[in-house]
Every structure is written in structure tokens, then in C-alpha cells.
Amino acid sequence: MGDNSVSFDERQRMKFITVRDLRTTPAQIWKELPGEQEIVITNNGKPIALLTPLSDTDIEDTVTAVRRARAATALKKIRDLAIKTGRSGMTMEEINEEIQEYRKSAKR
């Protein structure tokens, strides 16, 4: 397992490991995890999972934070798409009309 870390800036460093690394050297990865805080697991060079340490006392807070971050990312994508497609300035009436048109077409 080589040093597969990516540095985003001097304060934040993220380590990447492969699924194979996880399978062949799990003890080493569990040992490193508390110091790394996050390890990205990759498959065929693409990120597929984020490994992060948990404890009995913070599991609910951590899961809630991850879910909120996912929701914020999804909302940003929706907003960016709305800007890109010229729909960011739609009124509620226009939005409701779009919804009604979609629902009519989906019933067919």
C-alpha cells in the first residue's frame, strides 16, 4: 500500500486506497483511520466510498452530518442546473405549471 494521498491544501489531506488494499491489508487501514479521519476507497480508479472513524457516542451526529452534506450537494446541483437551463428565475406559478405538465405526461 503506497502513499496515495491527495493534498487539497496544506491543512487538508485525503488518503485514497483501493478495494484491493482494503481486502489485503485491513488491519493496517483500521490502524491508520483515526489519524487520517477520512479514507476514500476507490475501485478501478474511481471513488466509491468514504471510510471515517465512528464511536458509540458520535455515530448519530456523524450520520446526520453526512446526510446533511449529501442533501446540500444535491441542492447545489439542482440550483446549478436551474441557472444553466435558465430556470432559476421561475415564479412559483411557473414551477407549479411545470409540475402539472410533467404529471400529465407521466400518466400517459
C-alpha positions, 0 to 999 in steps of 0.5 A, spaced: 500 500 500 503 506 497 502 513 499 496 515 495 494 521 498 491 527 495 493 534 498 487 539 497 491 544 501 496 544 506 491 543 512 487 538 508 489 531 506 485 525 503 488 518 503 485 514 497 486 506 497 483 501 493 478 495 494 484 491 493 488 494 499 482 494 503 481 486 502 489 485 503 491 489 508 485 491 513 488 491 519 493 496 517 487 501 514 483 500 521 490 502 524 491 508 520 483 511 520 483 515 526 489 519 524 487 520 517 479 521 519 477 520 512 479 514 507 476 514 500 476 507 497 476 507 490 475 501 485 478 501 478 480 508 479 474 511 481 471 513 488 466 509 491 466 510 498 468 514 504 471 510 510 471 515 517 472 513 524 465 512 528 464 511 536 458 509 540 457 516 542 458 520 535 455 515 530 448 519 530 451 526 529 456 523 524 450 520 520 446 526 520 452 530 518 453 526 512 446 526 510 446 533 511 452 534 506 449 529 501 442 533 501 446 540 500 450 537 494 444 535 491 441 542 492 447 545 489 446 541 483 439 542 482 440 550 483 446 549 478 442 546 473 436 551 474 441 557 472 444 553 466 437 551 463 435 558 465 430 556 470 432 559 476 428 565 475 421 561 475 415 564 479 412 559 483 406 559 478 411 557 473 414 551 477 407 549 479 405 549 471 411 545 470 409 540 475 402 539 472 405 538 465 410 533 467 404 529 471 400 529 465 405 526 461 407 521 466 400 518 466 400 517 459 
